[in-house]
Amino acid sequence: MHGRGSGLHKIGVSTAHQIIVLQFSKYQGAGNDFLLLDGRGLEDGDTAYGLTPAAVQRLCDRRFGVGGDGLILALPPREGGEVRMRIFNADGTEPEMCGNGIRCLARFLADSDGDAPGRTWQIETLAGRIVPELQADGRIRVDMGTPLLDPEAVPTTLPIGPAGLPQGQIEVEGESFAVAAAGMGNPHAVIPVAEVAAVALERLGAALEVHPAFPARTNVHFVQVLHPEHLVMRVWERGAGPTLACGTGACATLVACHRLGLCGRHARLDLPGGSLEIAWCAESDHLFMTGPAEAVFDGVLVPGLIALDGVASGAATTTAAEGAGADGAAAGAADAAKGSGGGLDCATACVHGCVRPEACPNAEARARVEALLGGRSLDELVAMASNSLESRTRERFERELGRNPGG
């Protein structure tokens, strides 16, 4: 395990009573907020939480759930990195990358493991490996890699224009816009305007996101140039709508504006949620983003907020809560749950109930988990998670106090 142990403790699942107690953390980067779940200790973390699109939508709903622009899973690596990131938009779709999200993940890992400034992480994403670094002031600097300016890589049907990136006129809602496109592992449409405050973002962003010129849909950014080193932008994120910030979007916006002759290779970009510093290195062609990432709160999801949509009927992965005194039966149940499934993918085949009740490959694991939970009340399970949350919050406070002794 890692340092203090996982920031998320999946205390238990009992399909007999549909009980799930799940610890999470919420972080925000320039107002772009995410729910963080730590599955680094779970071999089957991709499926263990039952995060179907419907479940993600429930969690990210700001009235009926926790609320957030998205949800991030920290998972074991697959391609030689240290950790793998999966991110889901509030609508349940899975984008390739998110700049604000990866900063929040890095800060979450640092808080969970007690890492000091200078720590870097090799994080696997659908857009390739990304390397964030914890700065002395608490901000996160991220090597975002190189921009994608080939139309097929963005992807977009816009042709390469005179500025050396995809360009063209796009008409939506009775208006015509000069659009430049760039990819950061995910697609971005950048539109310079005279005044971003005057843009009807919800109407135009929604239409531009699904324009046929962007076959995989696109993030949309309206940008106003105040100075060659100072830009102001507003964001419509694919799958999330208007958000307070977008890290990959800020990078794509600087690239597009630089190629259009509107700004230099280094600029401050002001977004509704705060400012990001973006630098495009001429030698390496890499983009570097520096910005805030801060903890908002830790919590425990109440039973029922996540229905067990994608969890095998009765098959559960259970790990001991930190300092909770859970006995070895939890680890044994987790090991048994990983046993042979006889070729049956319970996470998908058994969504609506066990399809092989007469010879369920996870029957033994289910029985051991239910035996473990049978002697504990729901209040006891919640108390176990709460004790871990209190410990985590205290350690974070002590680290912040040590970083700012006069604060």
C-alpha positions in Angstrom: 0.0 0.0 0.0 0.9 3.7 -0.1 2.3 5.7 2.9 -0.7 6.1 5.2 -2.8 3.8 3.1 -5.4 4.5 0.5 -7.3 7.7 0.6 -10.5 5.7 -0.2 -11.6 2.9 2.0 -14.3 0.7 0.5 -15.5 -0.7 3.8 -17.9 -3.2 2.6 -20.6 -4.3 0.2 -23.5 -6.6 1.1 -25.8 -7.4 -1.8 -28.3 -8.9 0.5 -29.0 -5.5 2.0 -27.6 -3.3 -0.8 -25.1 -1.6 1.6 -22.1 0.3 0.4 -19.9 2.6 2.4 -17.4 4.4 0.3 -14.9 7.1 1.2 -14.1 9.9 -1.2 -12.4 13.3 -1.4 -13.4 16.4 -3.3 -10.8 18.7 -4.8 -11.0 21.8 -7.0 -8.6 23.3 -9.4 -9.5 26.9 -10.4 -13.1 26.1 -9.6 -13.2 22.9 -11.7 -14.2 20.4 -9.0 -13.9 16.6 -8.9 -14.7 13.6 -6.7 -11.5 11.6 -6.1 -11.6 7.8 -5.4 -8.4 5.9 -4.5 -8.4 2.5 -6.1 -4.6 2.0 -6.2 -4.8 -1.0 -4.0 -7.5 -2.7 -6.0 -6.6 -5.0 -8.9 -10.2 -4.7 -10.2 -10.6 -1.0 -9.5 -12.0 -0.3 -12.9 -15.2 -2.3 -12.0 -15.2 -2.5 -8.2 -17.1 0.7 -7.7 -20.0 0.1 -10.1 -19.4 3.5 -11.8 -21.8 3.3 -14.7 -22.8 6.5 -16.5 -25.9 6.6 -14.4 -24.0 6.3 -11.1 -21.5 9.0 -12.1 -24.4 11.3 -13.0 -26.0 10.7 -9.6 -22.7 11.5 -7.8 -22.0 14.6 -9.8 -25.5 16.0 -9.5 -25.3 19.2 -7.4 -28.7 18.8 -5.8 -29.2 15.1 -5.5 -25.6 13.9 -5.2 -22.3 15.2 -4.0 -21.8 17.6 -6.9 -18.9 18.0 -9.2 -17.7 18.6 -12.8 -16.4 15.1 -12.9 -15.1 12.0 -11.0 -11.5 10.7 -11.0 -10.3 7.2 -10.2 -6.7 6.6 -9.1 -5.9 3.0 -10.3 -2.9 0.7 -10.6 -0.7 1.4 -13.7 -0.8 -0.8 -16.8 2.0 0.7 -18.9 5.0 1.3 -16.6 3.8 4.4 -14.9 3.1 5.0 -11.2 -0.6 5.4 -11.3 -3.4 5.4 -13.9 -6.1 8.0 -14.0 -9.6 7.4 -15.3 -11.8 10.5 -15.4 -15.5 10.8 -16.0 -17.5 13.9 -17.0 -20.6 14.8 -15.0 -22.7 13.2 -17.8 -20.9 9.8 -17.3 -18.8 10.0 -20.5 -15.0 9.4 -20.2 -12.7 12.0 -21.8 -9.1 11.4 -22.7 -7.6 13.9 -20.3 -8.3 16.9 -18.0 -5.7 19.4 -17.0 -7.4 20.6 -13.9 -8.4 17.1 -13.0 -4.8 15.8 -13.2 -3.6 18.6 -10.9 -6.3 17.7 -8.4 -5.3 14.0 -8.7 -1.6 15.0 -8.0 -2.5 17.1 -5.0 -4.8 14.3 -3.7 -1.9 11.8 -4.0 0.4 14.1 -2.2 -2.1 14.7 0.6 -2.8 10.9 0.8 0.9 9.9 0.9 2.4 12.9 2.7 4.6 13.9 -0.3 6.9 16.9 -0.2 7.4 19.6 -2.9 9.4 18.4 -5.8 7.5 15.1 -6.0 6.5 14.1 -9.5 4.2 11.4 -10.7 4.2 9.4 -13.9 0.4 9.2 -14.5 -1.1 7.1 -17.3 -4.1 8.6 -19.1 -6.0 7.9 -22.2 -4.0 10.8 -23.8 -0.7 9.2 -22.8 1.6 9.7 -19.8 1.4 13.0 -18.1 3.9 14.2 -15.4 2.7 16.7 -12.7 5.0 18.1 -10.1 4.2 19.5 -6.6 5.6 23.0 -6.2 6.8 24.7 -3.0 3.8 27.0 -3.0 1.4 24.1 -3.1 0.5 24.6 -6.8 0.9 21.9 -9.4 3.1 22.2 -12.5 2.2 19.8 -15.2 4.1 18.8 -18.3 1.1 18.5 -20.6 3.1 17.1 -23.6 2.9 18.4 -27.2 -0.2 19.9 -28.8 -1.9 18.0 -31.7 -2.3 20.2 -34.7 -3.0 17.6 -37.4 -6.8 17.6 -38.2 -7.1 13.8 -37.8 -5.4 13.9 -34.4 -7.6 16.6 -33.0 -10.0 15.2 -34.5 -11.7 17.8 -36.8 -12.6 18.1 -40.4 -11.3 21.7 -40.5 -8.4 22.0 -42.8 -4.9 23.3 -41.9 -5.0 27.1 -42.3 -2.5 29.8 -42.9 -1.6 29.8 -39.1 -0.5 26.2 -39.3 -3.3 24.6 -37.4 -6.9 23.6 -38.3 -9.0 26.7 -39.1 -12.3 27.6 -40.6 -15.6 29.4 -40.4 -18.3 27.6 -38.5 -22.0 28.7 -38.4 -24.2 27.9 -35.5 -27.4 29.5 -34.1 -27.4 31.9 -37.0 -23.9 33.2 -36.2 -20.6 32.7 -38.0 -17.3 32.2 -36.1 -13.7 32.0 -37.1 -12.6 28.8 -35.3 -9.1 27.4 -34.7 -8.7 23.8 -33.4 -6.0 22.1 -31.4 -5.8 18.7 -29.6 -4.4 18.0 -26.1 -5.3 14.4 -26.2 -8.9 15.7 -26.3 -10.4 18.1 -28.9 -10.6 21.9 -28.5 -12.2 24.7 -30.5 -10.8 28.1 -29.8 -12.7 31.3 -30.8 -11.1 34.8 -30.3 -13.7 37.4 -29.6 -13.7 41.1 -28.7 -15.4 40.6 -25.3 -15.9 37.2 -23.7 -18.4 38.5 -21.2 -20.8 39.2 -24.1 -20.8 35.7 -25.4 -24.0 33.6 -25.0 -21.9 30.7 -23.8 -24.7 28.2 -23.0 -26.4 28.6 -26.3 -23.4 28.8 -28.5 -21.2 26.3 -26.5 -23.9 23.6 -26.7 -24.2 24.0 -30.4 -20.5 24.1 -31.2 -19.8 21.1 -29.0 -21.8 18.8 -31.4 -20.9 20.6 -34.7 -20.2 18.1 -37.5 -16.7 19.6 -37.9 -15.8 17.8 -34.6 -16.7 14.1 -35.0 -15.8 13.3 -31.4 -17.5 16.5 -30.1 -15.4 19.2 -28.7 -14.6 21.5 -25.8 -15.3 25.1 -26.7 -13.3 28.2 -25.6 -14.0 31.9 -26.2 -10.9 34.0 -25.6 -10.3 37.7 -25.3 -6.7 39.1 -25.6 -6.0 41.8 -23.1 -2.2 41.7 -23.7 0.2 39.3 -25.5 0.9 37.8 -22.1 -2.6 38.1 -20.6 -5.7 36.3 -22.0 -9.3 35.9 -20.6 -11.3 32.9 -21.6 -14.7 31.2 -20.9 -15.1 27.5 -21.2 -17.8 25.1 -22.4 -16.6 21.5 -21.6 -17.6 18.6 -23.6 -19.9 16.5 -21.5 -20.0 19.0 -18.6 -21.2 22.3 -20.1 -20.0 25.7 -18.7 -17.2 25.1 -16.1 -15.0 27.5 -14.2 -11.8 26.3 -15.7 -10.3 23.8 -18.2 -6.6 23.0 -18.0 -6.2 21.3 -21.4 -8.4 24.1 -22.8 -6.1 26.8 -21.5 -3.2 25.0 -23.2 -5.0 24.7 -26.5 -6.1 28.3 -26.3 -2.5 29.5 -25.8 -1.4 27.4 -28.7 -4.1 28.7 -31.0 -3.6 32.3 -30.0 0.1 32.1 -30.4 -0.2 30.5 -33.9 -2.7 33.3 -34.8 -0.2 35.9 -33.7 -2.3 37.1 -30.7 0.0 36.2 -27.8 3.5 34.9 -26.9 4.6 31.5 -25.8 4.0 32.3 -22.2 0.8 33.8 -20.8 -1.5 34.1 -17.9 -5.0 32.9 -18.7 -7.8 34.1 -16.5 -10.8 31.8 -16.3 -14.0 32.3 -14.2 -12.5 30.1 -11.4 -9.0 31.5 -11.3 -5.8 31.9 -13.3 -3.5 29.4 -15.0 0.1 30.0 -16.2 0.7 28.3 -19.5 4.2 28.1 -21.2 4.9 26.6 -24.6 8.6 25.6 -24.8 10.0 26.3 -28.2 12.8 23.7 -27.8 10.8 20.7 -26.6 7.4 21.7 -28.1 5.9 20.7 -24.6 3.3 22.8 -22.9 3.6 23.4 -19.1 0.6 24.3 -17.0 0.9 25.7 -13.5 -2.1 26.2 -11.3 -3.9 25.6 -8.0 -5.4 22.4 -6.7 -7.0 22.4 -3.3 -8.8 20.0 -1.1 -12.5 20.9 -0.4 -13.6 18.1 1.9 -13.5 14.4 2.6 -16.7 12.4 2.9 -18.5 9.1 3.0 -21.2 8.2 0.5 -24.4 7.1 2.1 -25.9 3.7 1.1 -27.9 4.0 -2.1 -26.2 7.0 -3.6 -24.3 4.5 -5.8 -26.6 1.7 -6.7 -24.6 -1.4 -7.5 -25.2 -1.0 -11.2 -21.9 -2.3 -12.4 -20.8 -4.5 -9.4 -21.1 -8.2 -9.8 -24.2 -9.6 -8.1 -22.8 -10.4 -4.7 -19.1 -10.2 -5.7 -17.4 -7.6 -3.6 -13.9 -6.3 -3.1 -13.4 -5.4 0.6 -10.4 -3.7 2.1 -9.8 -2.9 5.8 -10.4 0.7 6.8 -7.3 2.4 8.1 -7.0 2.1 11.9 -10.5 0.5 12.0 -9.4 -2.9 13.4 -11.0 -4.8 10.6 -10.0 -8.5 10.8 -8.3 -10.6 8.2 -11.6 -11.8 6.8 -11.8 -8.7 4.7 -8.6 -9.4 2.9 -9.6 -13.0 2.5 -12.9 -12.0 1.0 -11.1 -9.6 -1.4 -8.8 -12.5 -2.5 -11.6 -14.8 -3.0 -13.5 -12.3 -5.0 -10.6 -12.2 -7.5 -10.9 -15.9 -8.0 -11.7 -17.6 -11.3 -14.9 -16.4 -12.8 -15.2 -19.3 -15.2 -15.0 -16.9 -18.1 -18.1 -15.0 -16.9 -17.7 -11.2 -16.5 -20.1 -10.7 -13.6 -19.7 -7.0 -13.7 -21.5 -6.8 -17.0 -23.4 -10.1 -17.3 -25.0 -9.8 -13.8 -26.0 -6.2 -13.8 -29.7 -7.1 -13.2 -29.0 -10.2 -11.0 -26.9 -13.3 -11.0 -27.2 -15.2 -14.3 -25.7 -18.4 -12.9 -27.2 -18.8 -9.4 -26.7 -22.6 -9.4 -23.0 -22.3 -10.0 -22.0 -18.7 -9.3 -18.2 -18.4 -9.5 -18.3 -15.7 -6.8 -20.5 -17.5 -4.3 -17.7 -18.2 -1.9 -16.5 -14.7 -1.9 -20.1 -13.4 -1.4 -20.6 -15.7 1.5 -17.4 -14.6 3.2 -18.2 -10.9 2.7 -21.7 -11.3 4.0 -20.3 -13.2 7.0 -17.9 -10.4 7.7 -20.6 -7.7 7.5 -23.2 -9.7 9.3 -21.7 -8.9 12.7 -21.4 -5.1 12.0 -24.2 -2.6 11.9 -24.3 0.2 9.3 -23.5 2.7 12.0 -20.3 0.7 12.8 -19.2 0.7 9.2 -19.8 4.5 8.9 -17.9 5.0 12.1 -15.0 3.1 10.7 -14.8 5.3 7.6 -15.3 8.4 9.7 -12.3 7.6 11.9 -10.2 7.3 8.8 -11.5 10.6 7.5 -10.7 12.4 10.8 -7.2 11.0 10.6 -6.7 12.1 7.0 -8.0 15.6 7.7 -5.8 16.1 10.8 -2.7 15.0 8.8 -3.5 17.4 6.0 -4.0 20.3 8.4 -0.7 19.5 10.1 1.1 19.5 6.8 -0.5 22.8 5.8 0.5 24.3 9.2 4.1 23.2 8.7 4.1 24.7 5.2 2.7 28.0 6.4 3.7 28.4 10.1 2.7 32.0 10.3 -0.7 31.4 8.7 
